[in-house]
Amino acid sequence: MAVLISLTLDLRSLERFLAKLSPAQIMTRSTVAMIESLNHLEALVERDTPRDTGGTASRVFSAVNGVTLTGINGHVASPDFHFVVLEYGRRPGSRMPPEAPLALWASHRGIFSRRTVYLIR
């Protein structure tokens, strides 16, 4: 899984406010705040993901993965390896992308020719 965004809330700086709440209330409120934050971030990632068929953006998800009394952790991610390549590009010297997906992408934009695909690669 390619993790795109990791978010951590450190609750230790809120000691005076948290002293008025029970541990259960702290867990509930911090979990709700994390879920709202992750949902917002997930919507931004989906909105800004480059689209061809829309499949990549539809597989973005978020999850809370670690709740303690001192902090909470969550992430927005995609199970698709190529999501990282979309964001950061391929590594120098790595294998060239296959021709077929590039040809499909170019044809969706009305610019298909073998020369165009060669130049894109």
C-alpha positions as CSV (number, residue, x, y, z in Angstrom):
1,M,0.0,0.0,0.0
2,A,1.3,3.4,-0.9
3,V,0.7,5.8,2.0
4,L,0.1,9.3,0.7
5,I,-0.7,11.3,3.7
6,S,-0.2,10.5,7.4
7,L,-1.8,12.6,10.1
8,T,-1.0,12.5,13.8
9,L,-2.7,14.4,16.5
10,D,-0.7,14.9,19.7
11,L,-3.1,15.4,22.5
12,R,-0.5,16.1,25.2
13,S,-0.5,19.9,24.5
14,L,-4.2,20.0,25.5
15,E,-3.7,18.8,29.1
16,R,-5.9,21.4,30.9
17,F,-8.8,20.8,28.5
18,L,-8.4,17.1,28.6
19,A,-8.3,17.0,32.4
20,K,-12.0,17.9,32.4
21,L,-12.9,14.8,30.3
22,S,-13.0,11.1,31.0
23,P,-10.7,8.9,29.0
24,A,-13.7,7.6,27.0
25,Q,-14.7,11.1,26.1
26,I,-11.2,11.9,25.0
27,M,-11.0,8.8,22.8
28,T,-14.5,9.5,21.3
29,R,-13.8,13.2,20.5
30,S,-10.3,12.7,19.2
31,T,-11.5,9.8,17.0
32,V,-14.3,11.9,15.6
33,A,-11.9,14.8,14.9
34,M,-9.5,12.5,13.1
35,I,-12.2,10.9,11.0
36,E,-13.5,14.4,9.9
37,S,-9.9,15.5,9.1
38,L,-9.2,12.3,7.1
39,N,-12.5,12.5,5.2
40,H,-11.6,16.1,4.2
41,L,-8.1,15.1,3.1
42,E,-9.4,12.1,1.2
43,A,-11.8,14.3,-0.7
44,L,-8.9,16.7,-1.6
45,V,-6.8,13.8,-2.8
46,E,-9.7,12.3,-4.9
47,R,-10.4,15.8,-6.4
48,D,-6.8,16.5,-7.3
49,T,-5.9,13.0,-8.7
50,P,-5.2,13.1,-12.4
51,R,-8.1,11.4,-14.2
52,D,-8.1,9.1,-17.3
53,T,-10.6,6.4,-16.5
54,G,-11.2,7.5,-12.9
55,G,-10.2,4.2,-11.4
56,T,-7.2,5.5,-9.4
57,A,-9.2,8.2,-7.7
58,S,-12.0,5.8,-6.8
59,R,-9.5,3.6,-4.8
60,V,-8.3,6.3,-2.4
61,F,-9.3,5.5,1.2
62,S,-8.6,6.8,4.7
63,A,-8.4,5.0,8.0
64,V,-7.7,5.7,11.7
65,N,-4.9,3.3,12.8
66,G,-3.8,4.0,16.3
67,V,-5.7,5.6,19.2
68,T,-4.2,6.1,22.6
69,L,-4.8,8.6,25.4
70,T,-1.8,10.7,24.2
71,G,-2.4,10.7,20.4
72,I,-4.2,9.3,17.4
73,N,-2.9,8.4,14.0
74,G,-4.5,8.0,10.6
75,H,-3.7,7.9,6.9
76,V,-5.1,8.6,3.4
77,A,-3.7,6.0,1.0
78,S,-4.3,4.0,-2.2
79,P,-3.5,0.3,-2.7
80,D,-2.3,1.1,-6.2
81,F,1.5,1.3,-6.6
82,H,1.2,3.6,-9.6
83,F,-0.4,6.2,-7.4
84,V,3.0,7.1,-6.1
85,V,4.4,7.2,-9.7
86,L,1.5,9.6,-10.6
87,E,2.5,11.9,-7.8
88,Y,6.3,11.7,-7.9
89,G,7.2,10.2,-11.3
90,R,9.3,7.2,-11.9
91,R,12.8,6.9,-10.6
92,P,15.7,7.8,-12.9
93,G,16.9,4.7,-14.8
94,S,13.8,2.6,-13.9
95,R,11.9,0.6,-16.5
96,M,9.9,2.6,-19.0
97,P,6.1,2.4,-18.8
98,P,4.3,-0.1,-21.1
99,E,3.2,1.3,-24.4
100,A,-0.4,0.2,-24.3
101,P,-1.6,2.3,-21.4
102,L,0.2,5.3,-22.8
103,A,-1.4,4.8,-26.2
104,L,-4.8,4.6,-24.5
105,W,-4.2,7.8,-22.5
106,A,-3.1,9.6,-25.7
107,S,-6.1,8.3,-27.7
108,H,-8.5,9.7,-25.0
109,R,-6.9,13.1,-25.6
110,G,-7.0,12.8,-29.4
111,I,-3.2,12.9,-29.8
112,F,-2.5,9.2,-30.6
113,S,0.3,8.3,-32.9
114,R,3.2,5.9,-32.4
115,R,5.6,8.9,-32.4
116,T,3.6,10.6,-29.7
117,V,3.7,7.5,-27.5
118,Y,7.5,7.2,-28.1
119,L,7.9,10.9,-27.0
120,I,5.8,10.4,-23.9
121,R,7.9,7.5,-22.8
